[in-house]
Amino acid sequence: MAKNEELQELLQTKNITKRATVQAIEEILYSPIPVLDHGFIRVVDYMGDDSSIVQAARVSYGRGTKKSLQDKGLINYLMRHRHTTPFEMCDIKFHIKLPIFIARQWIRHRTASVNEYSARYSILSNEFYVPEKANLSPQSTINKQGRSTDTLPSEVADRVLSIIKNDSINCYNHYVEMMNEDESGNIIDENNIGITRELARINLTLNTYTEWYWKINLHNLLHFLALRADPHAQYEIRVYAQAMLDVVKAWVPYAYEAFEEHKMYATSISRKGMEVIRQMIDGKKIDQESSGMSKREWDELMVNLKP
């Protein structure tokens, strides 16, 4: 209840500023965007816009120094030629609620400032991520860290979901029992002494939800999104990345368009790959063995060259 009251207070707050603001972001500021079953992302602060990127590149005084078409062209040039520092002039801060196993994957991106909800001092809520039946798949036989495109038989999927739900509930109940405190911090049994919260939490399942504030500049955010919104990324982190892509599109539309054009849907081709392409253009027949490329490199190049 206190969180809802705090949110309503923030939503009613009005500030006057001379800084660059983006109306599309102002309209969603503090508002949670649902992700998965209990998760969300929420923009809580931001700095800069497309003009801030241009301003940094030109070392100018801000908006109005050039026409918007020229600004768009410059941002495309910067993205295309990997001039990254102007994109570092924009920052954004998210409040994110996510399962612990996704948080541990997410934190490998070490270019953000993070402050996570502390289960040493506070009690985690009784909320767990339970996958949709359609998102349960066997292990891929060709990718050691990914899902197969096959679906599980219905009875197997039902059994898996039952195990996940039961284990989550049982472990949380034991968590509460060991602390001798309920979710609100009330003592359960006055005649018993519970163990410290920092120890009781070790029994929780990885699908328990945690929360954090995550602040990052635009350059590093785009790198994160290029990896985590990719079709090969794990589904559960990919849906967070896709929600963030919508935020970026609203925040810096020129930079987003350049990102899509030169990063998201572009590809990098090696020197050997370029030589193969040149020979193909010249009408020469070439296969993997004569290319000097490994089978994996060759397969990836062929996938990229498909119309």
BELBELRA-V203376 format. One record per residue. RES is the residue in one letter. SS is DSSP state (H for helix, E for strand, L for the rest). PHI is phi in whole degrees, 0 to 359 (* if undefined). PSI is psi in whole degrees, 0 to 359 (999 if undefined). Layout:
<<RES,SS,PHI,PSI> <RES,SS,PHI,PSI>>
This chain:
<<M,L,*,317> <A,H,299,322> <K,H,296,319> <N,H,295,320> <E,H,295,320> <E,H,295,319> <L,H,296,315> <Q,H,298,323> <E,H,296,318> <L,H,295,320> <L,H,294,334> <Q,H,274,349> <T,L,286,133> <K,L,239,132> <N,L,235,146> <I,L,255,131> <T,L,215,154> <K,L,264,357> <R,L,288,161> <A,L,295,132> <T,L,232,158> <V,L,236,116> <Q,H,302,320> <A,H,298,328> <I,H,279,322> <E,H,303,325> <E,L,289,335> <I,L,252,1> <L,L,304,130> <Y,L,73,351> <S,L,276,126> <P,L,289,137> <I,E,254,112> <P,E,298,140> <V,E,219,138> <L,L,57,208> <D,L,274,324> <H,L,232,1> <G,E,271,173> <F,E,196,164> <I,E,239,148> <R,E,216,125> <V,E,282,122> <V,E,250,345> <D,E,192,158> <Y,E,202,160> <M,E,221,127> <G,L,93,172> <D,L,206,193> <D,H,304,321> <S,H,294,333> <S,H,292,326> <I,H,295,313> <V,H,296,317> <Q,H,301,316> <A,H,294,321> <A,H,292,323> <R,H,264,351> <V,L,50,55> <S,L,254,189> <Y,L,264,8> <G,L,120,213> <R,L,291,155> <G,L,87,356> <T,L,282,336> <K,L,219,164> <K,L,288,154> <S,H,299,326> <L,H,297,321> <Q,H,291,323> <D,H,299,315> <K,H,298,317> <G,H,296,321> <L,H,293,317> <I,H,298,320> <N,H,297,318> <Y,H,298,314> <L,H,299,316> <M,H,293,316> <R,H,295,323> <H,L,258,14> <R,L,60,36> <H,L,274,93> <T,L,272,333> <T,H,299,324> <P,H,300,330> <F,H,286,341> <E,H,284,352> <M,H,281,349> <C,L,255,134> <D,E,233,154> <I,E,215,145> <K,E,237,127> <F,E,249,147> <H,E,258,123> <I,E,232,134> <K,E,247,124> <L,E,207,157> <P,E,294,149> <I,H,302,321> <F,H,293,332> <I,H,281,324> <A,H,300,322> <R,H,289,330> <Q,H,285,319> <W,H,298,319> <I,L,292,349> <R,L,295,341> <H,L,279,100> <R,L,268,15> <T,L,258,18> <A,L,239,163> <S,E,262,129> <V,E,232,137> <N,E,227,112> <E,E,260,149> <Y,L,307,132> <S,L,261,117> <A,L,278,1> <R,L,282,327> <Y,L,254,332> <S,L,237,166> <I,L,260,128> <L,L,290,147> <S,L,282,162> <N,L,276,63> <E,L,228,132> <F,E,226,150> <Y,L,276,125> <V,L,238,118> <P,L,298,154> <E,L,291,149> <K,H,304,322> <A,H,293,341> <N,H,263,9> <L,L,268,124> <S,L,219,158> <P,L,289,170> <Q,E,293,138> <S,L,294,143> <T,L,274,347> <I,L,247,347> <N,L,231,110> <K,L,292,347> <Q,L,240,24> <G,L,219,173> <R,E,277,153> <S,L,280,159> <T,L,280,352> <D,L,286,155> <T,L,255,154> <L,L,283,147> <P,L,304,145> <S,H,306,317> <E,H,291,327> <V,H,290,317> <A,H,299,317> <D,H,298,319> <R,H,294,318> <V,H,298,313> <L,H,297,322> <S,H,296,318> <I,H,297,313> <I,H,300,312> <K,H,295,313> <N,H,295,317> <D,H,297,319> <S,H,298,313> <I,H,294,315> <N,H,297,315> <C,H,294,322> <Y,H,293,319> <N,H,298,321> <H,H,291,325> <Y,H,303,310> <V,H,296,316> <E,H,298,317> <M,H,293,325> <M,H,282,336> <N,L,61,33> <E,E,223,144> <D,L,272,184> <E,L,300,333> <S,L,271,359> <G,L,88,10> <N,L,279,141> <I,E,293,133> <I,L,276,311> <D,L,231,111> <E,L,298,340> <N,L,271,355> <N,L,244,157> <I,L,246,127> <G,L,270,164> <I,L,276,166> <T,L,296,149> <R,H,300,326> <E,H,293,337> <L,H,268,322> <A,H,299,329> <R,H,293,342> <I,H,292,347> <N,H,270,354> <L,L,284,151> <T,L,279,157> <L,L,288,349> <N,L,271,3> <T,E,296,141> <Y,E,278,140> <T,E,237,175> <E,E,221,151> <W,E,205,163> <Y,E,263,135> <W,E,226,110> <K,E,248,133> <I,E,208,151> <N,E,275,165> <L,H,297,320> <H,H,302,310> <N,H,288,329> <L,H,296,317> <L,H,295,325> <H,H,296,315> <F,H,302,314> <L,H,291,326> <A,H,299,324> <L,H,277,316> <R,H,270,345> <A,L,266,358> <D,L,294,144> <P,L,303,337> <H,L,277,349> <A,L,289,157> <Q,L,299,138> <Y,H,308,315> <E,H,293,331> <I,H,272,333> <R,H,296,324> <V,H,290,330> <Y,H,293,315> <A,H,298,320> <Q,H,295,322> <A,H,295,323> <M,H,290,326> <L,H,301,320> <D,H,297,323> <V,H,294,314> <V,H,299,319> <K,H,299,321> <A,H,285,327> <W,H,282,307> <V,L,228,76> <P,H,300,323> <Y,H,293,316> <A,H,293,323> <Y,H,296,316> <E,H,297,319> <A,H,294,322> <F,H,297,314> <E,H,300,317> <E,H,289,317> <H,H,253,349> <K,H,234,299> <M,H,299,314> <Y,L,247,18> <A,L,259,177> <T,L,217,157> <S,L,255,131> <I,L,243,131> <S,L,288,172> <R,H,299,316> <K,H,297,321> <G,H,298,319> <M,H,296,323> <E,H,293,321> <V,H,299,316> <I,H,297,318> <R,H,298,318> <Q,H,293,322> <M,H,296,319> <I,H,297,323> <D,L,285,359> <G,L,87,10> <K,L,278,144> <K,L,274,129> <I,L,218,140> <D,L,236,183> <Q,H,298,320> <E,H,293,321> <S,H,276,350> <S,H,281,337> <G,L,81,7> <M,L,260,154> <S,L,290,163> <K,H,300,320> <R,H,295,315> <E,H,299,317> <W,H,298,314> <D,H,299,318> <E,H,295,320> <L,H,296,317> <M,H,296,322> <V,H,297,317> <N,H,292,334> <L,H,271,354> <K,L,294,138> <P,L,292,999>>
